[in-house]
Amino acid sequence: MPSVTSTKLMAYCCLLGGLLIAALAGAEEPDPQSLLMQACAGCHAPNEQGQLSRIRDIRKTPEGWDMTIVRMGIWHGVAMEPAERRVLVKYLADTQGLAPEETANYRGLIERRPNMPATNADEDIGVMCARCHSYGRIALQRRDEDEWRKLANTHLGQWPTIEYQALGRDRNWWEIARDQIPAKLAALYPFKTEAWTKWQSHPAIDPSGTWRISGERAGVGRYTGVLKVKAAGKDRYETDYALSYADGKSLTGQGHAILYTGYEWRGAAKLGDESIRSVLALSADGNQMQGRWFLKEADGIGGDLHAVRVVDGGSGIVAVEPPFIKAGTSPSITVYGYGLTGDVKLGEGLKLVKVVQATPEQVQVEVKVAEQAKPGPVALSIGPTQADSALMVYRQIDSIHVEPAFGIARVGGGTLRPVQAQLEAVAYLNGPDGQAGTDDDMRLGSLPATWTVDNFDEAAAAIQDAKFAGQIDGSGLFTPGAGGPNPERQFSANNVGNLKVTATVQDGDRSVTGDGQLIVTVQRWNDPPLR
């Protein structure tokens, strides 16, 4: 078995995907309950039902349980083969996981979306806990009050200086952590919930079959395609992808996946010449999957994915390309889906000019958009199959948002590669209030843009951040400078920086711009599956 040192190495080097989706290559799996007793009962005493103390009082995501097992190796020298670790993660996530409703607000963290902000459900908990890690890492576990209190004790025992750090010195930190916070956490994130009780009795779902998929890879474009899923053991699947991008580029690839907790899909595949990981959530009826895929070696680079199961005798519209069209134009649009048969009907303001081609999977039509067509979503149907919001009409682009609005890139150095930041220029329409930047704005989608980088403020200009921090290409991909002191900079500063990123989009004769902020910072040496 690996030594404690090698276990530590795995903790720091094995990101999401390596152990969570690796197949067992046909080897016979050990019994998970026996393995749990063998690995954990030395410290966690069993009760009369054979349930182990502490472990029996916690529920987590697959990533959360994987982090726990790694932590036991680092703290207490628990040595475990990778295959054994996979078995335990699967068992614990299945029997003591989270229901779909319990993860819904924090999918972005699980999917490793870059710099995904999370709203603190409680200000005091945010001050106490989310100053060291994301709030979502707290919200993606469940404990009773006593177990939350033990977690506070664990923090103090492992990091005894925590009480004297920022936001701890100006208050009775330990009294708050011990007496107030556990009760709040237990009220917000209790061990026993109706959602989990109900989900435990939910019928098992087999995702085997054919799926129509659609999505967008930031910086590359929108795509549609087919995902074929074949069972390869209990909750394990082989996958076959065929994607087509809007610019005509095609990709194929194969991979495998594991289904945790009845709905948590974790996959790995080779698409073209790139190795990817996927994190998806299967719907309760088993007919849709939603989530994100990303590059194995650079999880900030990836795309959204929406999958719809192809049902015999059924039909569905998966995507429309382009998804937004301008008033007063005569564009060609293509509808993607399955079982598409029948007459094409368009909503108010659109006139069908001609059906160019029609198959059950793809219908291409030419349309005329009235000059005074109402901006917003427009209905579209093919025979009995209707989509109410897959197509948008606009008269002009009202604003451009740089997404993410606050990006992060990291310089490289040592054994770590630079962390790039992929930015998008996204067009928006003003909502009914006629004002840009308010809650009723309507998102159209991403558009090609011209990108520029400048110093964010006077302090950044004084040390020439824009000159040294890195470069952005035409697709919005920012590559930071090298790590380490730079003798060309004032005070030999590292190539970090605080940048303003501007995207300029052409809308006919108009130029519309949007700004975002990009922080170029130092390396992240410890990058856990849940940050």
VEXNUDO-906687 format. One line per 8 residues: number of its first residue (from 1); for each residue x, y, z of C-alpha. Coordinates in pm, 1 decimal. Layout:
N
NUM	X Y Z ~ ...
//
This chain:
531
1	0.0 0.0 0.0 ~ 114.8 358.4 -56.6 ~ 304.9 533.7 218.3 ~ 174.3 841.4 398.5 ~ 404.2 1049.7 180.1 ~ 257.6 911.1 -141.4 ~ -91.5 956.8 -4.2 ~ -11.1 1322.9 55.9
9	116.2 1347.1 -298.3 ~ -212.0 1207.7 -429.9 ~ -404.0 1461.2 -222.3 ~ -226.8 1752.1 -386.5 ~ -186.5 1616.3 -738.4 ~ -508.0 1420.5 -797.4 ~ -780.4 1665.6 -893.9 ~ -1145.4 1588.8 -958.7
17	-1184.7 1309.4 -1210.1 ~ -879.6 1091.7 -1153.8 ~ -1017.9 862.0 -886.6 ~ -1383.5 955.0 -908.5 ~ -1424.0 830.8 -1265.8 ~ -1145.6 576.3 -1307.4 ~ -1262.8 228.8 -1403.7 ~ -1159.4 -82.9 -1212.9
25	-1041.6 -255.5 -1531.6 ~ -1244.8 -566.1 -1461.9 ~ -1095.7 -632.2 -1117.7 ~ -1326.0 -773.5 -854.2 ~ -1422.9 -500.3 -612.4 ~ -1380.6 -545.9 -237.1 ~ -1695.9 -541.3 -27.4 ~ -1745.5 -172.8 64.5
33	-1879.2 -233.9 416.1 ~ -1593.0 -468.0 501.6 ~ -1346.4 -221.8 354.7 ~ -1497.7 61.9 556.0 ~ -1461.0 -135.9 878.0 ~ -1106.9 -240.0 793.1 ~ -989.6 111.2 704.1 ~ -1183.8 322.6 952.6
41	-1298.7 124.3 1257.7 ~ -960.0 160.8 1427.2 ~ -1049.0 521.2 1508.3 ~ -1425.9 537.0 1448.9 ~ -1603.7 306.4 1691.5 ~ -1903.1 111.0 1555.8 ~ -2242.1 114.2 1725.5 ~ -2474.1 -186.0 1762.0
49	-2581.6 -151.0 1399.1 ~ -2219.4 -149.6 1283.7 ~ -2229.2 218.8 1189.8 ~ -1904.9 404.1 1254.9 ~ -1891.8 711.9 1475.9 ~ -1856.5 1049.4 1299.8 ~ -1885.2 884.3 957.9 ~ -2246.1 780.5 1020.4
57	-2343.1 1139.5 1105.5 ~ -2223.9 1309.5 785.3 ~ -2351.1 1335.2 428.5 ~ -2140.4 1468.6 139.7 ~ -2095.9 1478.9 -236.2 ~ -1856.2 1230.2 -403.3 ~ -1591.0 1501.8 -405.5 ~ -1649.6 1570.6 -37.0
65	-1603.9 1205.0 58.4 ~ -1293.5 1176.5 -158.0 ~ -1143.6 1476.3 21.6 ~ -1226.6 1320.4 358.2 ~ -1047.1 995.4 273.3 ~ -741.6 1184.1 145.9 ~ -741.8 1392.7 463.1 ~ -736.8 1079.0 677.0
73	-424.1 971.5 489.4 ~ -253.6 1305.1 547.7 ~ -353.3 1348.8 912.4 ~ -357.2 993.3 1039.3 ~ -157.0 784.2 793.5 ~ -452.4 581.7 663.5 ~ -302.8 397.1 366.6 ~ -539.4 292.1 88.9
81	-501.5 161.9 -264.5 ~ -665.5 381.3 -532.3 ~ -912.6 103.0 -618.2 ~ -1015.9 77.2 -252.8 ~ -1055.8 451.0 -228.7 ~ -1284.8 450.1 -533.0 ~ -1501.1 181.6 -376.5 ~ -1537.6 374.7 -50.9
89	-1619.1 702.3 -225.7 ~ -1888.6 528.2 -431.0 ~ -2037.3 354.0 -126.1 ~ -2041.2 663.1 94.4 ~ -2176.3 891.2 -178.4 ~ -2454.8 642.7 -256.0 ~ -2556.0 578.8 105.4 ~ -2471.8 915.0 266.0
97	-2482.5 1163.0 -18.6 ~ -2690.9 1468.4 -100.9 ~ -3025.7 1482.5 -277.4 ~ -3054.7 1682.0 -601.8 ~ -3234.1 1965.4 -422.2 ~ -2947.2 1987.0 -174.7 ~ -2679.7 2044.0 -440.5 ~ -2884.9 2259.6 -679.7
105	-2759.9 2600.3 -560.3 ~ -2393.2 2499.5 -569.1 ~ -2356.0 2308.5 -894.5 ~ -2106.4 2566.0 -1017.2 ~ -1862.0 2466.7 -744.5 ~ -1900.1 2095.3 -817.5 ~ -1862.1 2161.7 -1191.6 ~ -1544.6 2366.5 -1126.8
113	-1676.2 2671.2 -1306.6 ~ -1405.5 2938.4 -1300.6 ~ -1439.8 3192.6 -1020.6 ~ -1802.2 3098.2 -952.5 ~ -1939.1 3330.2 -681.2 ~ -2155.5 3177.5 -411.0 ~ -2402.8 3374.4 -201.7 ~ -2358.8 3329.8 171.5
121	-2684.6 3202.9 316.0 ~ -2581.6 3343.4 653.3 ~ -2348.4 3638.9 709.1 ~ -2204.2 3506.6 1035.7 ~ -2122.0 3169.4 878.2 ~ -1966.2 3348.6 583.5 ~ -1739.7 3551.7 812.5 ~ -1650.8 3248.3 1022.1
129	-1598.3 2988.6 748.0 ~ -1595.0 3136.7 397.8 ~ -1287.0 3350.0 461.6 ~ -1071.3 3041.0 403.1 ~ -1272.2 2844.1 146.9 ~ -1589.2 2883.1 -55.6 ~ -1926.5 2895.9 116.0 ~ -2040.4 2617.7 -114.6
137	-1795.0 2378.7 46.9 ~ -1992.2 2425.4 368.6 ~ -2332.8 2400.0 203.9 ~ -2243.3 2075.1 23.9 ~ -2241.4 1867.2 341.9 ~ -2494.4 1779.0 608.5 ~ -2448.3 1726.9 985.2 ~ -2646.4 1766.6 1306.5
145	-2553.1 2037.6 1556.6 ~ -2318.3 1820.8 1761.2 ~ -2132.9 1706.4 1451.4 ~ -2097.4 2065.1 1326.0 ~ -1951.1 2152.1 1669.1 ~ -1700.6 1868.3 1638.0 ~ -1598.1 2011.7 1302.1 ~ -1526.7 2345.4 1473.3
153	-1311.1 2161.0 1726.3 ~ -1132.0 1983.9 1443.1 ~ -1047.0 2315.6 1280.7 ~ -905.5 2455.8 1600.4 ~ -705.3 2140.5 1666.2 ~ -554.0 2126.8 1319.1 ~ -501.8 2501.0 1273.5 ~ -450.7 2643.5 1625.8
161	-357.2 2989.0 1497.1 ~ -694.7 3031.0 1324.8 ~ -830.2 3223.9 1624.0 ~ -567.5 3493.9 1576.8 ~ -611.7 3544.4 1203.0 ~ -805.8 3821.9 1032.0 ~ -1171.9 3846.9 1138.5 ~ -1084.4 3646.0 1449.8
169	-889.2 3893.4 1659.7 ~ -1169.3 4149.5 1692.0 ~ -1428.4 3916.5 1849.2 ~ -1473.3 3626.5 2090.0 ~ -1396.6 3391.7 1804.5 ~ -1401.4 3056.7 1983.1 ~ -1718.0 3127.1 2180.0 ~ -1894.9 3217.3 1855.4
177	-1756.3 2911.8 1671.8 ~ -1846.8 2676.8 1956.8 ~ -2179.6 2813.1 2079.9 ~ -2350.1 3000.1 1793.7 ~ -2232.4 2876.3 1454.8 ~ -2308.4 2500.7 1500.1 ~ -2675.2 2572.9 1570.6 ~ -2700.9 2793.8 1262.5
185	-2529.8 2533.4 1046.0 ~ -2756.1 2256.8 1177.2 ~ -3063.7 2466.3 1096.8 ~ -2947.1 2543.3 742.7 ~ -2775.2 2211.1 660.6 ~ -2917.7 1938.1 888.2 ~ -2820.9 1574.2 867.3 ~ -3180.2 1452.6 837.6
193	-3389.4 1609.6 562.9 ~ -3708.7 1522.7 380.8 ~ -3528.9 1565.5 47.7 ~ -3269.3 1299.5 127.9 ~ -3523.8 1058.8 278.5 ~ -3734.0 1088.5 -35.5 ~ -3438.2 1052.4 -271.8 ~ -3318.5 733.0 -102.2
201	-3636.9 559.7 -218.5 ~ -3617.2 701.3 -572.0 ~ -3608.8 427.9 -839.1 ~ -3266.0 366.6 -989.6 ~ -3209.2 529.0 -1328.4 ~ -3004.8 372.4 -1606.0 ~ -2867.8 641.3 -1842.3 ~ -2784.4 383.9 -2110.7
209	-2904.9 479.3 -2456.5 ~ -2873.0 760.5 -2707.3 ~ -2872.7 1126.5 -2605.8 ~ -2888.5 1441.3 -2818.3 ~ -2656.3 1700.6 -2671.3 ~ -2595.4 2072.8 -2712.3 ~ -2384.4 2335.0 -2546.0 ~ -2112.1 2591.4 -2589.7
217	-1739.8 2590.6 -2528.8 ~ -1631.6 2939.3 -2430.8 ~ -1394.5 3084.6 -2686.7 ~ -1471.0 2814.0 -2943.2 ~ -1845.6 2821.6 -3003.1 ~ -2177.1 2641.9 -2981.0 ~ -2211.8 2273.7 -3066.6 ~ -2466.2 1994.8 -3101.7
225	-2416.6 1621.5 -3121.3 ~ -2488.3 1271.6 -3003.7 ~ -2380.6 1091.8 -2687.6 ~ -2418.9 713.6 -2677.6 ~ -2406.4 550.7 -2334.9 ~ -2354.2 177.5 -2281.3 ~ -2366.2 -6.0 -1947.2 ~ -2030.3 -152.0 -1837.4
233	-2107.5 -270.0 -1484.4 ~ -2304.6 -141.4 -1187.8 ~ -2340.4 235.1 -1231.8 ~ -2048.7 232.1 -1478.8 ~ -2081.3 325.1 -1843.5 ~ -1887.3 349.4 -2168.2 ~ -1945.7 666.3 -2368.8 ~ -1918.2 763.8 -2734.6
241	-1932.1 1130.1 -2841.1 ~ -1987.3 1291.3 -3181.5 ~ -1996.4 1673.6 -3177.6 ~ -2043.9 1932.4 -3450.5 ~ -1959.4 2297.8 -3388.7 ~ -2144.8 2585.8 -3550.8 ~ -1833.4 2670.7 -3753.9 ~ -1836.0 2322.4 -3911.5
249	-1564.7 2162.3 -3697.3 ~ -1643.3 1805.1 -3586.3 ~ -1511.1 1605.0 -3291.8 ~ -1550.0 1244.0 -3190.4 ~ -1429.7 1058.4 -2884.7 ~ -1480.3 777.7 -2638.1 ~ -1470.1 756.6 -2261.5 ~ -1636.8 620.5 -1950.9
257	-1843.6 745.5 -1660.2 ~ -1968.3 655.1 -1313.0 ~ -2307.5 746.3 -1166.6 ~ -2299.3 837.4 -795.7 ~ -2597.5 883.2 -563.2 ~ -2834.2 791.9 -845.2 ~ -2784.5 1117.0 -1039.4 ~ -2426.2 1248.1 -1008.5
265	-2249.1 1172.9 -1339.7 ~ -1869.8 1189.4 -1340.8 ~ -1709.6 1116.1 -1676.9 ~ -1377.2 1112.5 -1858.5 ~ -1322.3 1101.9 -2233.5 ~ -1081.3 1180.8 -2513.0 ~ -1240.1 1430.5 -2753.4 ~ -1020.5 1476.5 -3054.4
273	-673.8 1518.9 -2905.5 ~ -795.5 1660.0 -2572.2 ~ -862.6 1471.2 -2248.2 ~ -1174.2 1600.2 -2074.6 ~ -1372.7 1548.6 -1755.0 ~ -1749.3 1593.1 -1724.2 ~ -1967.8 1669.5 -1423.8 ~ -2339.4 1636.5 -1493.8
281	-2660.9 1601.0 -1297.2 ~ -2920.2 1350.8 -1418.8 ~ -3281.4 1467.5 -1389.0 ~ -3521.4 1281.9 -1160.6 ~ -3708.6 1133.2 -1458.6 ~ -3380.3 1022.6 -1618.2 ~ -3446.9 1199.9 -1948.1 ~ -3213.1 1499.5 -1919.7
289	-2859.0 1571.4 -1802.7 ~ -2714.7 1915.1 -1738.0 ~ -2368.8 2031.3 -1639.0 ~ -2021.7 2108.9 -1762.5 ~ -1715.3 1945.8 -1918.0 ~ -1359.7 2076.9 -1899.2 ~ -1002.7 1994.0 -1992.1 ~ -833.1 1743.1 -1762.4
297	-524.1 1962.5 -1719.5 ~ -703.6 2299.7 -1719.4 ~ -1049.4 2290.5 -1562.2 ~ -1111.3 2659.6 -1632.6 ~ -1132.7 2575.5 -2003.7 ~ -1448.1 2391.2 -2104.4 ~ -1812.5 2416.4 -2195.3 ~ -2171.8 2374.6 -2088.5
305	-2355.1 2056.2 -2181.6 ~ -2725.7 1980.6 -2198.7 ~ -2836.7 1629.6 -2292.9 ~ -3183.9 1499.1 -2381.8 ~ -3251.3 1125.2 -2398.4 ~ -3379.7 995.9 -2730.6 ~ -3703.5 815.3 -2648.7 ~ -3855.3 569.2 -2895.3
313	-4155.6 729.0 -3060.2 ~ -4081.4 1064.4 -2899.1 ~ -3947.9 1395.6 -3021.7 ~ -3761.9 1694.1 -2887.9 ~ -3592.7 2017.0 -2990.1 ~ -3243.5 2038.4 -2841.8 ~ -3101.9 2359.0 -2993.1 ~ -3145.2 2623.0 -3262.0
321	-2849.5 2770.4 -3448.5 ~ -2813.9 3062.0 -3445.2 ~ -3011.1 3101.0 -3121.2 ~ -3077.2 3473.3 -3179.0 ~ -3167.2 3658.2 -3500.1 ~ -3202.3 4026.6 -3582.7 ~ -3522.8 4206.6 -3679.8 ~ -3537.1 4309.0 -4044.7
329	-3312.7 4026.2 -4165.9 ~ -3368.4 3702.3 -4358.6 ~ -3148.7 3441.8 -4188.1 ~ -3119.6 3068.5 -4227.4 ~ -3170.2 2877.9 -3902.3 ~ -3120.8 2510.8 -3820.0 ~ -3324.4 2324.4 -3559.2 ~ -3154.8 2023.8 -3394.3
337	-3331.7 1746.3 -3209.2 ~ -3483.4 1403.0 -3262.8 ~ -3813.8 1277.4 -3404.9 ~ -3865.2 1607.2 -3588.8 ~ -4147.4 1558.7 -3837.4 ~ -4432.2 1779.7 -3950.7 ~ -4493.5 2138.7 -4050.4 ~ -4265.1 2418.1 -3931.4
345	-4448.6 2695.3 -3748.1 ~ -4292.0 3017.3 -3623.4 ~ -4405.1 3269.0 -3365.2 ~ -4515.3 3628.7 -3407.3 ~ -4286.6 3842.7 -3622.0 ~ -4130.0 3552.4 -3812.3 ~ -4231.4 3427.1 -4157.7 ~ -4125.8 3092.0 -4301.7
353	-3970.8 3145.5 -4643.9 ~ -3848.6 2797.2 -4731.4 ~ -3761.0 2460.0 -4581.4 ~ -3409.5 2393.6 -4706.7 ~ -3374.7 2040.8 -4570.3 ~ -3553.8 1826.1 -4317.8 ~ -3455.2 1506.2 -4135.0 ~ -3576.8 1372.3 -3798.9
361	-3255.3 1511.2 -3642.1 ~ -3211.3 1840.9 -3826.3 ~ -3442.9 2088.6 -3997.3 ~ -3297.9 2389.1 -4182.2 ~ -3526.6 2674.7 -4283.9 ~ -3501.5 3024.4 -4425.3 ~ -3706.4 3285.2 -4241.6 ~ -3790.1 3655.0 -4266.5
369	-3790.1 3859.1 -3947.7 ~ -4019.0 4162.9 -3947.4 ~ -3861.6 4503.5 -3886.2 ~ -4090.9 4558.3 -3588.8 ~ -4064.4 4208.2 -3444.3 ~ -4083.4 4218.1 -3065.2 ~ -3747.0 4156.7 -2896.4 ~ -3730.9 3846.9 -2680.3
377	-3802.2 3474.0 -2705.0 ~ -4015.8 3351.7 -2993.2 ~ -4198.3 3019.3 -3019.6 ~ -4101.0 2759.5 -3277.0 ~ -4256.3 2420.7 -3350.6 ~ -4206.9 2129.7 -3588.4 ~ -4517.6 1916.8 -3598.4 ~ -4616.6 1847.7 -3235.5
385	-4272.2 1942.3 -3101.0 ~ -4245.7 2295.1 -2964.3 ~ -3973.2 2509.2 -2809.8 ~ -4077.6 2834.9 -2645.4 ~ -3740.4 2992.9 -2570.6 ~ -3478.5 2827.3 -2794.0 ~ -3485.6 3123.7 -3036.4 ~ -3457.4 3497.7 -2956.9
393	-3525.5 3807.1 -3166.9 ~ -3345.0 4137.0 -3117.5 ~ -3342.3 4477.3 -3284.9 ~ -3010.9 4591.0 -3146.5 ~ -2764.6 4475.4 -2883.1 ~ -2815.5 4694.2 -2579.3 ~ -2510.5 4590.9 -2378.4 ~ -2210.9 4359.2 -2374.7
401	-2108.6 4176.6 -2059.4 ~ -1765.7 4024.8 -2015.8 ~ -1816.0 3686.6 -1850.2 ~ -1693.5 3605.4 -1597.4 ~ -1714.9 3968.9 -1484.3 ~ -1432.0 3903.8 -1239.0 ~ -1184.5 3658.6 -1385.7 ~ -876.9 3500.9 -1232.7
409	-559.5 3381.0 -1403.8 ~ -247.5 3246.5 -1231.1 ~ 118.3 3270.6 -1326.7 ~ 303.8 2945.6 -1373.3 ~ 623.9 2832.5 -1211.8 ~ 795.3 2527.1 -1072.5 ~ 586.6 2219.6 -1148.5 ~ 269.8 2420.3 -1213.9
417	149.0 2534.4 -1552.5 ~ 4.5 2886.5 -1588.3 ~ -371.6 2898.9 -1532.2 ~ -535.1 3069.8 -1828.7 ~ -862.4 3260.7 -1811.7 ~ -1123.2 3219.6 -2085.5 ~ -1346.5 3524.5 -2125.6 ~ -1662.1 3567.5 -2332.3
425	-1839.6 3867.5 -2479.5 ~ -2209.9 3811.4 -2413.2 ~ -2484.1 4023.1 -2567.6 ~ -2781.3 4137.4 -2358.4 ~ -3109.4 4315.2 -2426.5 ~ -3262.7 4566.1 -2189.5 ~ -3566.2 4431.1 -2012.2 ~ -3904.3 4600.4 -1967.8
433	-3748.2 4875.6 -1753.8 ~ -3538.2 4988.1 -2051.7 ~ -3223.0 5001.6 -1839.0 ~ -2903.8 4803.3 -1892.6 ~ -2751.5 4612.7 -1605.6 ~ -3073.0 4539.8 -1414.9 ~ -3232.5 4209.8 -1313.9 ~ -3479.4 4203.3 -1604.2
441	-3211.0 4213.1 -1877.3 ~ -3238.8 3931.4 -2132.8 ~ -2929.8 3728.2 -2223.6 ~ -2888.3 3671.5 -2597.5 ~ -2559.5 3482.4 -2606.1 ~ -2191.9 3506.8 -2689.2 ~ -2053.2 3685.7 -2994.5 ~ -1709.3 3727.5 -3154.5
449	-1529.7 4031.0 -3014.9 ~ -1215.3 4236.6 -3034.6 ~ -1030.5 4212.2 -2702.0 ~ -803.5 4462.8 -2531.7 ~ -634.0 4469.4 -2192.7 ~ -546.0 4776.2 -1988.0 ~ -449.0 4865.5 -1632.1 ~ -750.1 4845.8 -1404.7
457	-670.8 5151.1 -1192.3 ~ -399.6 5403.6 -1107.9 ~ -215.8 5161.5 -882.2 ~ -198.6 4905.1 -1164.2 ~ -81.8 5172.4 -1408.5 ~ 195.1 5282.9 -1173.0 ~ 366.1 4942.5 -1197.3 ~ 254.3 4870.9 -1556.9
465	41.3 4562.6 -1489.7 ~ -94.3 4555.2 -1846.1 ~ 258.8 4540.8 -1986.7 ~ 378.3 4245.6 -1779.7 ~ 80.3 4038.7 -1659.1 ~ 6.4 3855.1 -1984.9 ~ -165.9 3856.2 -2323.6 ~ -519.0 3798.3 -2454.7
473	-591.7 3644.9 -2795.8 ~ -877.3 3697.6 -3037.9 ~ -1095.4 3432.2 -2875.4 ~ -1080.0 3593.6 -2529.9 ~ -823.7 3346.6 -2393.3 ~ -584.4 3521.3 -2154.9 ~ -242.9 3365.8 -2092.9 ~ -56.4 3503.5 -1789.5
481	312.4 3580.1 -1771.9 ~ 573.3 3355.4 -1615.5 ~ 605.5 3316.1 -1240.0 ~ 896.0 3439.5 -1033.3 ~ 1044.6 3786.1 -982.6 ~ 1073.2 3996.5 -1297.3 ~ 1378.4 4228.4 -1283.7 ~ 1223.8 4450.4 -1553.0
489	942.3 4549.2 -1318.9 ~ 958.9 4804.7 -1043.2 ~ 1069.0 4638.1 -717.5 ~ 1131.6 4317.4 -923.1 ~ 764.4 4232.9 -880.8 ~ 616.8 3904.0 -999.0 ~ 410.4 3916.3 -1320.5 ~ 85.2 3955.1 -1131.5
497	-159.6 4231.0 -1213.1 ~ -499.0 4394.9 -1186.6 ~ -639.1 4435.4 -1538.1 ~ -939.4 4582.6 -1715.6 ~ -1052.0 4362.0 -2002.8 ~ -1264.0 4521.1 -2276.0 ~ -1467.3 4337.6 -2540.6 ~ -1589.1 4526.9 -2848.2
505	-1867.1 4373.5 -3059.3 ~ -1994.4 4499.4 -3393.7 ~ -2371.5 4527.2 -3424.5 ~ -2419.9 4646.5 -3780.9 ~ -2269.4 4998.1 -3792.3 ~ -2256.5 5021.2 -3412.7 ~ -1974.3 4917.6 -3179.7 ~ -2085.0 4795.1 -2837.9
513	-1831.0 4748.3 -2561.6 ~ -1824.3 4583.8 -2222.5 ~ -1563.0 4573.2 -1948.0 ~ -1458.0 4312.1 -1697.6 ~ -1189.4 4278.5 -1433.2 ~ -915.4 4017.4 -1447.3 ~ -683.2 3945.3 -1158.6 ~ -354.3 3777.6 -1248.4
521	-227.3 3624.0 -928.0 ~ 13.9 3365.6 -787.7 ~ 8.8 2987.5 -815.9 ~ -245.0 2770.4 -635.0 ~ -41.9 2486.6 -483.7 ~ -326.7 2298.8 -316.1 ~ -629.7 2266.8 -543.5 ~ -891.1 2037.1 -385.4
529	-1196.0 1906.1 -574.4 ~ -1416.9 2147.5 -375.5 ~ -1231.2 2475.8 -335.0
//
